[in-house]
Amino acid sequence: MENAKKINIHHLTLIGVMAAVICILGPLSLPIGIVPISLTNLAIYFSVYVLGQKRGTLSYIVYLFIGLVGLPVFSGFSGGFTKLFGPTGGYLIGFIFMAFISGIFIDKFSNKIYMCFLGMILGTIVTYIFGTAWLAYQLNMTFNASLAIGVIPFILGDIVKMVIASLIGPQIKKRLISAGLIE
């Protein structure tokens, strides 16, 4: 029983650490319009590589709650419910599904970089759908117009982040495993 408790505390600590990493990288953004370029998705990919699907997704949800209570951890050092209900709130919700979907592929195909990459692509597409639909609703514009400002300018950068995560994520995980910090 005590061993199970230590494992749970260890896992909670790792979830907290990765939520903190997202909190550090998430606010770093480059405003290019209504939707900024941010490092949040890169941090989520790393979190899923390090913790796996369930814990990686949970670390993002912890980050989301930290931002919702008002701490400035969202893009541009913002926070609070106004961000969630603002034009970019759909992306914040979509990131939950991105972590979950990416994590399925990363957990199941950890030795196949192309499958991990495919999982990140699929998860990102779901995020794009949530974000674009909410952006269109908030700004009273068509879905296609929202795609033009909320997705198209970000595709290349997001692909670069996926490549970085695909190359560096497994290396980080290997080092943490060899150090005995994760299983």
Secondary structure, 3 states (H helix, E strand, C coil): CHHHHHHHHHHHHHHHHHHHHHHHHCCCEECCCCCCEECHHHHHHHHHHHHCHHHHHHHHHHHHHHHHCCCCCECCCECCHHHHCCCCHHHHHHHHHHHHHHHHHHHHCCCCHHHHHHHHHHHHHHHHHHHHHHHHHHHCCCHHHHHHHHCHHHHHHHHHHHHHHHHHHHHHHHHHHHCCCCC
